[in-house]
């Protein structure tokens, strides 16, 4: 787990807002891709439906942020997993594969953190230490490691 009390990078360029139902199909596809990468296999139809329903519920509850480019592509997304008065936990930070390495994630995540820090003292998220681009991003935005954990799928480490 990583936590941040303030973003260190000012948001510029990428305009991030609360996702709408118009964004839902692309956000669902990105979420499914992330889940399949983590699991190491395709989701079952039942799991895919469950994930889609969860994403739709979070969008309805205004717990998903995204950035959409001029062509209407969602190029960044992040979701609020849980929140309490003192802490918000993010999940599902994703950047469109064609936009990776261009600063979209840094700008997008900084924008989300800035919005959340208006209501919460601390922001946390889980990070796969083997995903070096992600952990570099989180550090760049101001997160720091606070706890180490391991995710397992079917007895194997993810």
N, C-alpha and C positions, 0 to 999 in steps of 0.2 A: 504494500500500500504506500502511496505517496500523498503528501499533504502540502497545501500552499495557503498562506495567509494573504498573499497579494500577488498578482501577476507582475512580472518584471519587464514584460514587453508590451509596449503600447499598441493597441489594435490599430492597424492602418490597412487600407486597401480592400480587404475582404469585408463585405457587409454581412453580418450575421444577424439573424432574427429568429423569432419563435417559428417553428415549422407549422405548416398548415396542411390540411387534408390534400391539397394540390401536390404537396411534396411527398406524400405518403408512399406511393409506389416505389420511388427511387430510394427512400429511406429504408423501406422494408427490404428491398433487394440488397442494399449495402449491409444491413443488419444480418441478413441471411448469409451473405458471403463471409462476414466476420465469424459467425457461429460455425460455419462449415470449416473454415480455416482452423479455428480453435479445436474443433472436434476431430478434425482429420478425415472427415467423410461428409457426404451429402446428408442433409436433414431428411428425416422421414416426412411424408406428407402431413402427418399429424403434428409433428414438431414445427414444420414450416407454418402451418395454420396458427399454431399457438404463438409463435414468434410474431407473425403478422398482427394478430389480435393485440398482443402486448404493445407493439409499436403504435398501433392505432389508438389504444387507450392513452399512452403517454403523450401522443400528439394532441388528443382531445383535452388532456390535463395541462397542456402547455409546458411539458417537461422535455421537449426536444427542440434543439436549436439547429439551424442549418444555414449554409451560404449557397446561393444559387447564382450561377454565372449568366452572362447575357443570352446564352442559348437555352436557358432553362434547366441546365444540368445541376443537380445537387453536387457540390464539390467538397463540402465539409458537413459533418454532422457530429453531434454529441448529445447525450441524454442525461437527465437527472435521474439517478437510480433511487436515491433516498435523500430526505432532508429533515433536519431538525433546526431549531432556532440557531444553534451554534455551528452546525456543520452540514454541508451538502456533499453528496458523493456522486461523482460523474461516472459514466460508463459509455461504451460504444463510441469512442472518439475515432472518427474515420475520415479519410481524405480520398477523393476519387483517384484511382491509380495514375491517370494522366496528369494529375496536378501535384503529385508527391515530389518533394524536393524544391518546391517553388515558394515556400513560406506560407502557404494557405493554412496549414495546421497551426502554425505559430500564431498567425493573426486570428484565426477562427477561435482557437482555444483561449487566447487572451481576451477576446470579446466576451465569450461565455463566462470566464472567470470574473471579469469586471462586473458583469450583470449580477452574478451570484453573490459577489462580495458586498453588494448593496444590501443584502438580506442575511448573510451568514458570515461568521467570523473566520471559518475555515472551510476549505474545499479539499476533498480527498478523492482518490481514484486508485484502482488496482492497476498495476503495470507488470507485464511479463518482462522479467529482467533479460530474457533472451531476445526480445524485440528492441534492439539497440536504437533504431530510428525513433521509436516511441519514447523510450526512456530519455533520449537526448532532447526530444521535444518537451517532455514534462519538466525536465531540469531548466531548459531555456525559458519556459514560461514562469518558473518560480517554484515548482514542486520539488520536494526533497524526500528521499526514502525515509520511512518511519517504521516499517514492519515488513518482514519477508514472509511470503506464503507461496504455496504451490498448488496449482489446479491439476486435478487428475480426472481423466475420462476413462472409464472401464479398467482402472488399475494402472494406467500408464500416465506419466507426467505429461502435461500439455506443453 
